[in-house]
Amino acid sequence: MTPSEIQVQDKTRQRLLEAAGEVFAEHGFHAATVRQICDRAGGANVSAVKYHFGDKQALYGAALRYAHGCAIAKYPPSMGLPPDAPAGRRLHAFVLSFLMRVLDDGRPAWHAKIMSREMADPTDAMDELVHQQIKPHFMHLRQAVADLFAPKSVDDETLRFCCNSVVGQCLFYHFGRPVSERLFPGKGHTVKDAERIAGQITRLTLAGVRALARERGPRAGRLNGDDRGRGNGGAK
């Protein structure tokens, strides 16, 4: 295959991926058809789906991972911080990156919509998405929270609850948006509010971790790196 032929094939694959994302986001995995996707891709041949992806299920999984991957590439969990940055700053960076992805309306609308559909009605593609993309980034959060307890150790259940609490606060600004906008008309949040919200979530989390650390003894009352709430949620 010549370089020009490879380029054509790459463009066809990308066109199918984008079209599939839009169709799946609109109709859901079960209702969407390969023919609809090919039509949306500018009349691509149905055989092209089999050539590039294998089948509808594989195409859906690829579209799901592509949408999530684009968001992660734009707003990585570390936000450029080195691995040895203070735990409080790493926590703040994770929260900020999560909120930027949740509140960013600048990316294609189908990216958020297909993820929301999958969360509400998971398919087999969720397993691969979690294994390949979500779990590694969750471990980034897990390590930051674990480091807040140092030098004391923290049991797995407490650590899991702390991490779930952080994620839950961030997800509220996506899944809770329809209710929040009706409770507080005109007070909707945009990506411009991400820094302020990240500071709030970080401060609440640091305060909660301190309280849990104190339960483990007086020596654990001081968080690793002295990440007390200052400025942007104690992230400095």
N, C-alpha and C positions, 0 to 999 in steps of 0.2 A: 504494500500500500504506500503510495507516494505521500509526501508531506501535505500536499494540497488536499488529498483524499482524507487524510487523517483529520485535517482541520475541518472539513465538511462534516465528517462523522461526529467530531466533538461539538460542533454547533447544533447538529441534529439532536444529540443527546441532551444538551443544555436546554434546547427549545422544548423537548418533551418533558424534561424535569420541571421547568417553569409552568408549563401548561398543566401538567399533572397536579402540581401544588394548588393551582387556582381551582381546578375542577374538584379535587378532593376537599378543599376548604369549603366550597360552595355546597356540595352534595353529600359529603361524607364518603368513607371508603366503600361501603356496601352499595350505595346508590350510583356512584360514579361508574362510568364505563370507559373502556379503552378507546372506543370509537369517539366518545366526547373529547377525550384527551388529545387524540390525533387530530381531530378537527380544530381544536383550540391551538394546536401547535402548527397551524398553517397547512393542514391537509397532509400531515405525515402518514406514511404507510403503517398499518397495524403491525406489520412484521418488524418495523423498526423498534417497537417496544420490546419484542422478544429478543432482538439482536442486542440491544443495549442494556436491558434490565432483566429479562427472563419472563416475567409475568406481571400481572397487575399488583399482586401482593408485594413483590420486590420493588416495583416502581413506587408504590406508596411508601414503603420503608425508606427508600432513597430520598423521596421528597420531604419526608418528615425529618430525616437527619440533616438534609441540606438546609432546611429552614432554621433548625436549632443551631447548626454549625455556623451559619451566617451571623446570627446574633452573638454567638460566643466569640467569633473572630473580631467583631466590631467592639464588643465590650467584654474582654477576658476577665475572669474572676480575680486575677491578681492586679488588674489595672496598672500593670507595669512595675509593681513593687517587687523587690528581690525576695527570695524565699526566707531570708534571715531577717526580714523587717519585723518590728515588734508585733506581737499577736493582735493587739488592738487595732493597729493600722491595717493588718491583713483582713481582719474581720470587717472593718469599715469598707475596704476596697471590694470585698466580696458582695456586701450589701449594696454598695453603689452600683456595681456592674449589673447586679440582678435587677435593680430598679430602673436602670437605663434601658435594659432590654424590655422590661415590662411597659415602660412609659413611652418608648420611642415609637412615634407614629410615622417616622420618615421611611421605614423599610416597607417593602410590599405588604399590603394588608393580609394576603393569604398566609404569610409566615406565622403571624399570631393566631389566625383563625384555625389553621390546620392543627396547631399545637393545642388549642383550646378544645377542639373536637376530640382529639386523641386522649386528652386528660379526662374528658367527660365520658367517653365511650372507648376504652382502650382496646386495641387490637394486638395481634401477635407482634407487631412492629415495635410495641412499647418495650419489650424485653431487650431487643437489640439497641434501641435508643438509650435506655438506661445503662446497659453494659458498656457501650462504646463512648457515650458522651456525658451523660448526666452523673454517673457514679464518680468518674475521675474528678469532676468539679465539686461534687459534694464532699469528696475526701479533702479537698482544699479547705473548705469550711470546717470540716471536722478537725483537721490539724490545728487550725487557728484557734478554735474554741478549746481544744485540749491543752494547747500551750498557755491559755489564760489561767488554767488551774495550776500550772507548774510552780514550784517543784512538787506539789502534791499530785497524786494520781487521781483520776476520776473514773468511775465505773462506766461501762458501756451504755447502760440504760440512761443515766443522767446526761451523758454526752449526746446520746441520740435525741433525747427530749430537748436539749438546748439547741441543737442544730435544727430540729423540726420547727422550733419556735421562731428562729430567725427566718427560715424559708417561708413559714406561714405569714409572718408580718409582711414580707415582700410580696407574696402572692395576693394579699388582700388588695393591693393597688391595681391588680388586674381583674380578678374575679369579683371583687367587691365594688368595682367602679359603678355599675348600674345602680346599685342601692345607694352608694355614697353620694352620687350626683343628685339623687332625689332627696336625700336627707339634708344635703347642704348645697342647694342650687347656686350655681355660679362659683363654686369652690372646687371645681375639678382640678386634678393635678396633671401636669405635663412633665416632659423630660427636664424642663428647667427647674422643677422642684425636687429632682432626684437627690441632689446634694443635701438639702435640708432634711428630707425624709430619712436619708441614710444616716445622718447624724443622730436623729431621734431614735431610730431602731438600734443603732450602735450603743447609745447611752443606756437605753433600757436593758439591752443584753448584758452590757458590762455590769450594770447594777445587779442584775439577776445572778450573774456568775459570782460576783463578790459575796452575795448572800449565801449562795451554795458553798462557796469556798470557806466562809466563816464556820459553817456547820461541820467542816472537816478539821477544825482546830484553828487557834489563833495565828499560827505561822502561815496559814494559807490565806489570810485575809488580804494580803498584798498581792495584787495580780502580777503576773510575769511582765516585766518591762514597765511596771508602774503605769499601766494604761488606764489611768483614771479619766473620768469624763471631763474633757477640756475641748474647747473649740468645736471642731467637727466631730462630735461624739467620741472625744478622747482618741481620735485617730492620728493625731500628730505625734 
